[in-house]
Amino acid sequence: MITVKKISTKKELKQFVTFPFQLYKDCSYWVPPLIKDELETFDISKNPVFKNAEANHYLAYKNGKIVGRISVILNHLEINEIGKKKVRFGWLDMIDDIEVTRALLEKVYEVGRAHDLEYAEGPVGFSNMEKAGILTKGFEELNTMITWYHYPYYAEHFKKLGFEKQATWVEYRLSIPKEAFEKVKKFSRIIRERYQLTVVRFKNKKEILPFVDDMFGLLNKTYNTLQTFVPIQQYQIDYYKEKYFNFIHPDYIACIKDKDGKLIAFSVVMPSFSKALKKANGKLLPLGWIHIMKAQKKNEKAAFYLIGIDPEYQGKGVTAIIFEEMQNLFNAKGIHTVETNPELIENTAVQLLWKDYSPVQHKERSTFRKAL
């Protein structure tokens, strides 16, 4: 018999967060999150997203054993201001038993109908700044720190339960040449001179802080036409700034300013932390932080996380400057492989950026939708 229980205690929340560690303990490709960070994500007193969202978390039991989990989320900004009558669900994990999946999703339907919403979609986080999508390709690839890993049966369950794909993201593996392409260097120089642009590099983390708010502002401008877009609020900016600051290495961030000192573009790249997080196995102490520090200092692999370009400069060749800066960084650091962050499949403008870097689409993920 399967029962689904809404969690109400700290002990149950810990069980909720750590359930995937049991489910994926024998999986070579699952990269565990940091348990402390996950617990803080669900802490109303620490995560400001709860100013505009609410969530209930559930555990599924079969014969007294935990066999699944799910979060049911209402993003009031999305529902009331943007007008998407959607109940979100995320942090979905379960054993390969479709009845467990069915029972967990029934909680999503219940909440959605109780609030007169039109459809359910997931897996997603509280906002568009968090992980999203069921993995549908790339089951023999390590996930990055900003994506979920899933067994193949997840997507099969959704199809059998009458869900349809909503948003689809693709990810690419890029090969970095030993030096920047001549055409990139030439074009970069022309664009800098034509628009009087300046590249800002950073020596330490403190120097980055004055740029962070403007970087997130650019993200809002860059992606506001995409289907999953929900505006990033200032309190979210402050939260993410603190949450990911320890992972940021100043060498991996580049900003571009115009002649008046206004930020018009930026890129954030990180060394790959996948192997380090796997070794840490959810904990920074006692030794997990050492693996993170080693990955930050010496790594043959990196990941693109964010690129933002002011719409006024999109299509004007600014990406050539970003690519030249990143190429110089990769060569200096000995990085020869880079993964892109998940990109919506319809965002062809971004995907065209990689065409000279022998791109291989090695992962794909989708959210699934069902009418209520």
Secondary structure, 3 states (H helix, E strand, C coil): CEEEEECCCHHHHHHHHHHHHHHCCCCCCCCCCCHHHHHHHCCCCCCHHHHCEEEEEEEEEECCEEEEEEEEEEEHHHHHHHCCCEEEEEEEEECCCHHHHHHHHHHHHHHHHHCCCCEEEECECCCCCCCECEEEECCCCCCCCCCCCCCCHHHHHHHHCCCEEEEEEEEEEEECCCCCCHHHHHHHHHHHHHHCCEEECCCCHHHHHHHHHHHHHHHHHHHCCCCCCCCCCHHHHHHHHHHHHHHCCHHHEEEEECCCCCEEEEEEEEECCHHHHHHHCCCCCCCHHHHHHHHHHCCCEEEEEEEEECHHHCCCCHHHHHHHHHHHHHHHHCCCEEECCCEECCCHHHHHHHCCCCCEEEEEEEEEEEEC
